[in-house]
Amino acid sequence: MPHRTSRRTLLTATAAVTAAAATGALTPPAVASAHSTNASTDRRLRQIIAGMSLEEKVGQLFVMRVYGHSATDPDQADIDANLKEIGVRTAAELISTYHVGGIIYFTWAHNTRDPHQIADLSNGLQRAALAERHRVPLLVSTDQEHGIVCRVGEPATLLPGAMALGAGGSRSDTRRAAWIAGAELAALGINQNYAPDADVNVNPANPVIGVRSFGSDPDAVADLVAAQVKGYQGAGIASTAKHFPGHGDTNTDSHTGLPVINHTRAQWEELDAPPFRAAIRARIDSIMTAHIVVPALDPSEDPATLSRPILTGILREELGYDGVVVTDSLGMEGVRTKYGDDRVPVLALLAGVDQLLNPPNLSVAWNAVLEAVRSGEISEARIEESILRILRLKSGLGLFRDPFVSHRGVERTVGSRAHRAAADRIAERTTTLLADPGSLLPLSRRTHRNLLVVGADPASPSGTTGPPTGTLAHAFGELGFRARALSTGTAPNQAKIDEAVAAAEGRDAVVVATYNVTASSSQRTLVTALVATGVPVVTVAIRNPYDVAHLTGTGVAASLAAYSWTDVELRAAARVIAGRAEPEGTLPVPVQRADDPTQVLYPVGHGLSY
């Protein structure tokens, strides 16, 4: 268990019991596994497969993006985008042309405007699928990790992301968060979520995982991954652990390059494998591959997505996993570096993959797989193995019985008062107070009522309603403070720094939202200049918690970690700063000293309390 450093008083037993009672009404049901079926169901599914044409079989392997808010009547701009990228006009036409087994939703593809629209889109997609000869429903998927990766925004309930939940350290909170998220996705007709992230983030410089991971301790991450699997699948949707065999120790983003992880086999067993083993024990429905090279697991240096030794040898045979294996997006550079877009889907299937996610050119990928089967490079029996796993998953989710959702279900479930209240309570238990040398916090309205909120304004995930500074200022206003927001950006220039210094005059305190501060970052210059005004400065790291290492020695009065800039986590940070909630979070990753990374500034488990 993580230790806590008590600065003033610990939470009382009464408060802890009260908090537990307040959340008990949302205890999720027992976990289910949608890919486990009985012999009679398998016989029925095999009959469906036997009646499929080869083209229909190949189509079932693909999960594809498509533009538009409607399956049959998208906006003209989305029709144009579909014609350009896919060669079809609508989602319905995509399904009838390529017989795809799944659709993935993206915000930028205009799939997720509002809850009722999403439900209508899901129903339209399922109607198009059931109009096909064999009436096979679709898997509708998205990346709803929460935190910084969130495709469905408000009024859906937004929840803390993985590292924030790691800071909370509560299996029950982590499971409850997944159950709430899963119940709302299910109400929208989204039946497969590409979460949780099972990577162990042992590299502070990791550019793509970071706060998407629960932390750096493999056993702690394993516990929380299992909790989320049970939460999602208990809510009736498929959960997906990613990115196998583990993306936590990379310094390259697999969206733009091909990372190499030089862990030995023993290190992989110790660091990377435990969360995936835990997910499999929790009967995970699907596992997503990583576009990474791990020479100790496959000396060919093929990316794991295309590696038979990794996907079949280790995942299937050693770990005993027989659920659905889905690739990460085939449009990412990590999987395209070594082979062309026509070879990637073929090699992925030969490696042991079941679902081929979002190829850059569907026609090229679909025809390449078709030709590989016709030529005998891939046996028809091999793809039928994958189709059976996919159909088992669809059957286990109840999609053959009824794949449709209702507007009444949306209204009753999505963004409900109980869900949002639970999200706020969970978020409060994740906020981490890292330093408060002068016991400035909590701020009192009597002595620090007049606040300035400045800082970074990174690109907003779906879980935000505006710049973080505005959200924080609004939250302080609701708590009875007078707060002005001034967005200075992630790289403030001298003019912005001067503006912030001038705005600090006459304020009782300044709150600075920091975002991935480095030694040379002008965010550090901003903080130093604000400290020099003599006004107390409180920093809130709104992404990676490592910012505090680069701000040590600047004279900051207090530092916190919020782990994301989504509204739910920023509101919680404001309540903690104002003393309306206790800072219960503890670091799930170590923070090394900026001047000597071999030395730990704050260890795993560090966190102050009032």
Phi, psi and omega in degrees: 000142179291145178271160177236145175259111184274123180264325180235273179229146176282162174301141178284156179299323180299316180295321180296317180294319179299317180296319180295318180295325182294333183257355186296335183293344184253025178297124183286160179285179181296154182289148174238166175228115187281345183266003176264122181227167180265176186295321181292322177295317178300320179298317179295319180292322177295327177295320177298314181298318182298331181274355182280146168286165178299321180298320179292322177297313180299320180300323181299339182281345189259139169242121192234147170285158172203143182275144171125152179272351183227147180287335185237342186222062179286168175295158183299322179298324178286325173300315180298318179295320178297316179297320182291316188266331188238336181087015176231165182269322189224169175297320179299321178290325175300316181293316182288333182277315187249354177056036186298148180272347183203159175232138175251135180267139172228148175296315183291345176269005176066031179273342193232060182286310180203163188303315182293322176297318180298316179298318179295320177297314179301316179295320179296320177297316180293323176298319179295321180292319182286347174282347177287165189303319186260002174051049179265120181291167183264150160272121178253119190236165172198172175258092179244068179286335191074174191070230188276352177241106188207117183266334181249113184262192179302146016274009171298156179288128176257136188237162176300147177281184190298310184293327174298316177296325174298323177293325176292324175070014184256119176296322182292318176297319182294317178293318181297320178299316180293323179295316177299312180299317181295319179298321181287321176298316180301321179295336179270358182085012175266116190247002176220120179250132178275069178201154010270164172282119183259013180283143178260110188276088180263000181242107180301337181271005180302119187274350188238338181259283176053239185289357173285345178267151177288341179156197186252353180264117186302320182290319178296316177298318180301316180300317184283328174299312179300321179298318180289322175304313181294324179293309180299309185287333172294335178275356174097015176239162178281136176257152183226114176277134183216155005241110185290135011266014177131117187252018191277346183239052179244152171242014176236140177275121182291350171291330187241353181200184182248102181289151175238129177251121185261029174294142170288169177300320179296319178295320177299315179300321184280319189262314191263327188286325188307316180296326179287322174300318180295319178298318180294319176298328178278006176066049179301140182282324182210154179229134180260141180276162176249142173272067182227154176259129176233091186304327180293337179263334179207104183290351178292342182064027166286148173299150185305325179303332183249014188256112175293320177302326182277310187280319178270311184296313184267304187293309182285306191276313182282315181274348175073027183272127179236021175273193183282132173250123181243140176287156161293171185307130179282359174272355181282147184294331182304327181264350184258355186296319190262332184228160179281167184294342177278333182270332186302309181295326179294312180294325178297316178295319178296331179286334180128009180286152175253314183249135179254111190264121164053058175296150182296326178229102186297320181300315179298312183294314182298314180291329178294318178292318179302314181292324179296325177287316181297326181277348182092359177297321172243129179283151177296328177297324180296315181287333177293329174301314181293319180297321178298318177299317181296315181291326173301317179297315179297319179294315181297332177278357179081015185289331177290332178283312183195105181268004189263157178236168185237157175294327177297319178296322177299312184295324183284331192249313192284119179069029181296158181301319181295319179296316183292323178294320178296320179299318179296318181293319179297316181298321179301325183280000179255336183298131187245123174270114186268322183207141177202064190299331181258012181053045178291321187271153359282152178288139178257141177292340179286324186248341183223047186285329189263104188247151168244131178245117181232171172137200191289154176223068180295164177306135190277129167288173183296344182275015181238151177255357180174189179302146181303323180298319179294319179296315179296315181298318179297318180297318177296322178300319179293339179267005175098006177268161168260117187226128174257137178259136176221108181280122180251354175085173180279347178219069185297135175275178185297325180297318179293320179297316178297320179297318180294319179298317179295320181291338181285342183299127179085358179276157178273336178195156177239131175252125182246121174274115182254152185221103176052059181290141174238173182300326182261006184292139175287349171296323177294321177299319177299312182298316180299318180294322179291321177300323182295342178288344183089352177279133180302136182244128176245127179255144177232112177285117187259008167221251182292140182283000184286351182306323186301331181295327181272354179253353176298133181094356179274346183094014177301139183282327180201150180225136178231163173237128178252341173073356176190165178248023173286156188302319185296323181281327177289320176298319179296318178299319179298317180295323178294314180299324182274359179079013177275350176212152178278144175280088187272347184290150173231152185299127174268358176223152175282150173250115180277158175295142180291325183274348179205087184298349176283347181253139180269126176279309177229123184278167170305133181096353180286138176179134181267157175228161181281000000 
